[in-house]
Amino acid sequence: MKDGVLQQVGPPRHVYDHPANLFVAGFIGTPAMSFIPVAVAGRIATGSALEIELPWAPGVAEGVLGIRAEALHENAAPGEPTLELEVDTVEILGRDQFVVGAVGDNPVVARIDSHVKVGRGERLRLGLDPERIHLFDGRSGQAVV
């Protein structure tokens, strides 16, 4: 519910995995989804310090990539999209850790294995699971995919 308008109805897992819009995506889940504004040309999304090939052609020129912390990982497969995170803080959570940093000017949180040694100020190249990328229309905020 936002401003008296119901945004999305469904089972929690479905809403988490398939948010209807930017508001829902940023509201549900901990940590919140990370957002990176992008320009889209065909299947290429370009943003601040980021260029990735999307697994589909979304049909919008302006978008916002939505990335859940668990969609990022430390061992990128050949040809898999990557992004470079400038590390700000690290929070150990047992076998996992939240790495908080920025891609360009955009705050991003990654959940990776706690055995990966990383500290403030370091740059960490992370793989991005292409099947877990969310894209929202840059004008309406509605989910594109």
N, C-alpha and C positions, 0 to 999 in steps of 0.2 A: 504494500500500500504506500503510495506517495501522493501527497496533496489530495487525499481523499479518493484516489483512483487506484483500483486494484491493478497491479502490474503483471502478475503471473500466478497461476494456480497449478499445482502438481505435486507429485511426491518429491520429498527433499532431494534425493539423488538426481532426479531428472532436472529440477530447477538449478541445482549446482552445476551439472554437466551441460545444460542447455539454457542459460539465462536468456530471457526475452529481450533484455535491453541493458544499457550501461548501469542503470540504477540497481537492478536486480543483481547483476554481476559483481558490483562493488559492495553490495549489502550482504550477500550470503557467502559464507565460508570464512575460515581463518587460516592464514592471513587473507585479506581481501585480494581479489584479482588485481594484477598489475595492468596498467593501460599505457599504450604508446600510440600517439596520433601518427597516422601514415597517409601518404599519397599513394593511390593505387592505379597502376597502369597494366591492364591485362591481369596477369597472375603475379606481378611484382609489387610488393608493398615496401615503400621507402619512408623511413622516419628518421628522427634524430639519432645518428650513429647506428643505423640499422637498415639493412636491405635484405629481404627474404623473398623466396618464391613460395607463393601459396599453393596448396594442393588443388585449388579450384580458382576459377575466374569469377569474382564476386559481382561485377557489374556496378561498382560504385567508384567514384574518383577520390573521395575523401573518406577515410575510415579511422577507426580506433582498434588496434590490436588488443585483445584481452588475453592475458597469459596467467594461468594458475601456477603457483609455486612448484607444484609437482610435475608440471609439463616441461620443466627445465632439468637438465641432468649434465653431469660432468664428462661423460664419454659420448661425444657426438659420433654418429655413424657417418660413413662417407656419403656425401651429397645431402646430408640432413642440414636444415637451416640452423644457424648458430647466432648467438649474440654475445657481445662482450660487456660484462658487468664490472663497473668500478665499485669495489667493495667498500661499504661504510661500516656495517656492524655484522657480527656473527653471533647467533644464539644457538648453543648446543642443546639438542633435545634427544639425548640418548644416542641411538644409532643414526639419527638424522640431525641436520642443522639447518636453520634458516639463515641464508646469506642475504643481507639487505644492502642494496646499492643502487646504482643508476646506470641506465643506458641513455647516453646523452644527458638530457635534462629530466628524464623520466624515471621516477622511483620504481624499482623492480625488486621482488622478493623471489628467491629460489630456495627450494627444499632439496638438499643434496645429502649424500652420505657424510657422516661426521668424520670419517677418516681422511677426507680431503682437507689438507692444511691450507688455510687461507686467512689473510688478515686485512685490516683496514688499509686502504690505499692501493691494494693489489688489483690487478685486472684478471678476471676469470672468464675464459671462453666457455660457454655452455651450449649444449645441444638443445634444440627446441623440437619437441615431438610435433610433427606437422598435423597429426590427427587431433591434437588437443589445442590448436590455435582457434581463438574466437575472433570474429571480426564484426564490428558494429558500424553502422552507417554514421559517418562523421557529422551529418546534419541532424538526423532524427534520434540517434542513439539506439535505434532498434537493431537487433541481431540480424546480420546478413546471412551468416552460416551458423 
